[in-house]
Amino acid sequence: MSAYNFAYLDEQTKRMIRRAILKAIAVPGYQVPFASREMPMPYGWGTGGVQVTASILGPDDVLKVIDQGADDTTNAVSIRAFFAKTAGVKTTTATTEATVIQTRHRFPETNLGAHQVLVYQVPIPEPLRFLEPRETETRTLHALAEYGLMHVKLYEDIARHGHIATTYAYPVSVNGRYVMDPSPIPKYDNPRLDDCEALQLFGAGREKRIYAIPPHTKVVSLDFEDHPFEPTKFEHPCALCGSTMSYLDEVVTDDAGGRMFVCSDTDYCETRQREGHIGHLNAAAPQTCPEAAE
Amino acid sequence: MNTPTTPLLKASGLCKFYGNRAACRDISFELEPGEVLAIVGESGSGKSTLLNLLSGRLAPDSGRVDYALAPGQMRDLATMSEAERRLLARTDWGFVHQDAREGLRMNVSAGGNIGERLMGIGNRHFGNIRETAQVWLSRVEIDPARVDERPTAFSGGMRQRLQIARNLVTNPRLVFMDEPTGGLDVSVQARLLDMIRALVAEMGLAVVLVTHDLAVARLLSQRILVMKQGEVIESGLTDRVLDDPQAPYTQLLVSSVLAA
């Protein structure tokens, strides 16, 4: 523990990152460049999010880390252990108990409050990247708010698939000004970003960018008048907790086409199960006997 | 040419140097609304540089370009903000490149290519954008059923016509064309020229056309500038210049056209 400064990064680095965060909060949706550091984990594992978390973490914070909604996958476990070791902060898997939540590709199902900060890990912060490869040009497009190109992408979706087929990293307009990539969260989560009570910070380590959505900011998903934005809908309830109000992962259960749909947010799902909500494939569910049913 | 109309574009004393080589030297002229002006000359005579200066894609070393945002309201391009210039370039102007790949998004469908300008100025209705794209495809003689195909599936002549449609969809007043028929075979060239001529007449477009092909200049333009080594050595009505060239270089140019 004493071999590390609190939360791994040295204080000067944290100050530099905090300045970038403050600027990002002041200009919602604007990508602020920062001097991203090498972290003791590979790019793609959340080096951007980790640096943001390290810079805002205090000794009294309670940290939760999720990866695609789950608290128990490698990425989440490793980052939680990293901060438990280098900062000695309390960690939790309960969304309601956490003050800082680092997330990879999900917004927790439980509503966040004003005392909480959500830190996103971002692989590619530039929403225009695949249409305009030149960084100088995308910066100009942002500066002049020339976002016609973003709609060209959505146009192509409809022209090719008959509907907007972008299902994750769905572009949003923040505070009526900057178009932003919300990181690869499913578009199901997009409405949650709007008017959120919690501060949302986005860190891209490899691309060296930080951006933010301050609390209660207007976030609008881009769309066409005749093809409005629609969040993903599910045909099934969660097989474990029976929820019809959550984002579901498809889990293949055998090699004969068997599959189940379960909540991607493990904390939400487990909390509901503890409260007595039982899905149809839950082992605790009352087993219906085929003979008796007849 | 002493009509009292106000010019659409006015170039005064344009100079551009690359090192100490002059690409353009002291070029001045006026372009009337709806007028087609051809700039001819051999390779390296400064035609393309002049076109880039006029369209604000390049800043002149000295001289200025004024554009009439509204009748009688001339604005110096150099004093416009980048935002104003870019807005102008994607609404009131068009730019047709010699190589259609430069002017098109090759990985975006024909409809998306035509619709980009519409979406850029705030059109947010997919159905209307696609319909407008189809109307424009038929106007440039491409089957509207191919609206969802990418330009990679199009022939060279079709790509060039698609590029023209993409530029004209916002009803611009001025179009810059850099060798629009270059690299196309002769029959395709002829059809493209016919189409450009019809569209120009129909829409009342002003065109600044760079070409090394005197036949193209004769077919499309009313007025002509002959350039050599960065200078305009002769200018006037196209028919007059081509039928009765005064400058020795123009005489050489006209006499060196192969008769078919």
Boltz contact constraints between the chains, C-beta under 6 A:
constraints:
  - contact:
      token1: [A, 144]
      token2: [B, 83]
      max_distance: 6.0
  - contact:
      token1: [A, 148]
      token2: [B, 116]
      max_distance: 6.0
  - contact:
      token1: [A, 148]
      token2: [B, 119]
      max_distance: 6.0
  - contact:
      token1: [A, 148]
      token2: [B, 120]
      max_distance: 6.0
  - contact:
      token1: [A, 151]
      token2: [B, 119]
      max_distance: 6.0
  - contact:
      token1: [A, 152]
      token2: [B, 108]
      max_distance: 6.0
  - contact:
      token1: [A, 152]
      token2: [B, 112]
      max_distance: 6.0
  - contact:
      token1: [A, 152]
      token2: [B, 116]
      max_distance: 6.0
  - contact:
      token1: [A, 155]
      token2: [B, 112]
      max_distance: 6.0
  - contact:
      token1: [A, 155]
      token2: [B, 115]
      max_distance: 6.0
  - contact:
      token1: [A, 156]
      token2: [B, 108]
      max_distance: 6.0
  - contact:
      token1: [A, 156]
      token2: [B, 112]
      max_distance: 6.0
  - contact:
      token1: [A, 158]
      token2: [B, 126]
      max_distance: 6.0
  - contact:
      token1: [A, 159]
      token2: [B, 109]
      max_distance: 6.0
  - contact:
      token1: [A, 159]
      token2: [B, 111]
      max_distance: 6.0
  - contact:
      token1: [A, 159]
      token2: [B, 148]
      max_distance: 6.0
  - contact:
      token1: [A, 224]
      token2: [B, 124]
      max_distance: 6.0
  - contact:
      token1: [A, 224]
      token2: [B, 126]
      max_distance: 6.0
  - contact:
      token1: [A, 225]
      token2: [B, 124]
      max_distance: 6.0
  - contact:
      token1: [A, 225]
      token2: [B, 125]
      max_distance: 6.0
  - contact:
      token1: [A, 226]
      token2: [B, 125]
      max_distance: 6.0
  - contact:
      token1: [A, 226]
      token2: [B, 126]
      max_distance: 6.0
  - contact:
      token1: [A, 226]
      token2: [B, 127]
      max_distance: 6.0
  - contact:
      token1: [A, 227]
      token2: [B, 126]
      max_distance: 6.0
